[in-house]
């Protein structure tokens, strides 16, 4: 396995997503181990093996991978982590750097940038590790897979794998779960990004409003809403 992949996998495994999702953002967010949100396209995708591991098991594997990649106490991994100005993003960045330092001895320098500046630098590849997010604009795994294909405009990870491109192309034609799964598994293995948690939409609904339902995209069918006598 490529040493760069080992480093990325180690950083992913050493990140305690449950603490970030349940303790830091804490609005109902779910820890993410792949780029696909639950129920995307009506499919149920297989999670990576380490999703069912304890965090201690993940950290042990992460330490092994990072050591194999040539990093240790005498030669610690060092990089900059950039995030856009926001209190919650700041808390996540501090937590992530703390986890990486405690679990792997990694030295991370965190930097904050205004959103527009961060976007410009991101699209130019001027970063080591950068905070990002993605919301699918249609309910299909393709809305997440496409952005990691070679030379795609939104592919700010600059990930490029011809095998992945071919799998995504095939999945787009067949719309079959097994083809989406193959592309997802390869992306998860290569780890160009580290999924942390899935977004949620917080909505206040009066108890006397009936027929409320929000789909995966957050769309509400107002034709189904009605007022319950109160």
C-alpha positions, 0 to 999 in steps of 0.5 A, spaced: 500 500 500 502 507 498 505 510 504 500 516 502 494 512 503 497 509 509 498 516 512 491 518 510 488 512 513 491 513 520 489 520 520 482 517 519 482 511 524 485 516 529 479 521 529 474 519 534 467 521 530 463 519 536 466 525 540 465 530 535 458 528 532 455 527 539 459 531 544 461 537 540 456 539 534 451 535 538 445 537 534 443 530 532 449 529 527 451 522 526 458 519 525 460 518 518 465 513 516 463 513 508 461 519 504 454 516 503 449 519 508 444 513 510 438 512 505 441 515 499 438 513 493 434 508 497 440 504 498 443 501 504 450 501 503 455 496 507 460 500 512 467 499 512 470 494 517 472 499 522 466 502 523 464 496 528 471 496 531 472 500 538 476 506 538 481 503 541 482 498 536 482 503 530 487 507 534 492 501 534 491 500 527 492 507 525 499 507 529 501 501 525 499 504 519 503 511 520 509 507 523 509 503 516 509 510 513 515 512 516 513 516 522 514 515 529 516 519 535 523 521 532 520 523 525 513 525 527 508 527 522 507 535 521 502 539 517 497 545 517 490 544 518 485 550 515 478 551 517 473 557 515 472 562 520 466 559 525 466 557 532 463 550 531 469 549 526 474 551 530 472 547 536 472 541 531 479 543 529 481 543 536 478 536 537 481 533 531 488 536 532 488 534 540 486 526 538 491 526 532 497 528 537 494 524 543 493 518 539 499 518 533 504 524 536 502 528 530 503 535 530 498 540 527 498 547 526 491 550 525 489 556 521 483 559 520 481 563 513 475 567 511 470 562 507 472 566 500 479 565 501 479 558 503 475 556 497 480 560 493 486 556 496 482 550 496 481 550 488 488 552 487 491 546 492 494 551 497 493 546 503 495 540 507 489 538 510 482 543 509 476 543 512 470 542 507 463 539 507 458 537 501 450 536 500 448 532 495 443 536 490 439 530 488 438 524 491 443 519 488 450 516 490 452 519 484 451 526 487 457 524 492 461 520 487 462 524 481 465 530 485 471 525 486 472 523 479 478 526 475 478 533 473 471 534 476 470 542 478 468 540 485 474 535 486 478 540 491 481 533 494 485 533 487 484 525 487 485 521 481 484 514 480 482 511 473 479 505 476 475 509 480 473 513 474 471 507 471 467 504 476 463 511 477 462 511 470 459 504 470 455 505 476 452 512 473 449 507 467 447 501 471 444 505 477 445 498 481 447 498 488 453 493 487 456 498 482 455 504 487 458 499 493 465 498 489 466 505 487 465 507 494 469 501 497 475 504 493 474 511 495 474 509 502 480 505 501 484 511 498 481 516 503 482 522 499 477 525 504 476 523 512 468 523 513 466 526 520 459 526 521 452 527 517 449 534 517 442 534 520 437 540 519 434 542 525 426 544 524 421 547 529 414 544 528 408 546 532 405 540 535 398 541 532 401 541 525 400 534 522 402 531 515 409 534 516 415 530 513 422 532 510 425 527 505 433 526 505 434 532 501 430 536 507 424 538 502 417 539 505 411 537 501 406 543 504 400 540 500 401 534 506 401 539 511 394 540 516 392 543 522 390 539 528 384 542 532 387 545 538 
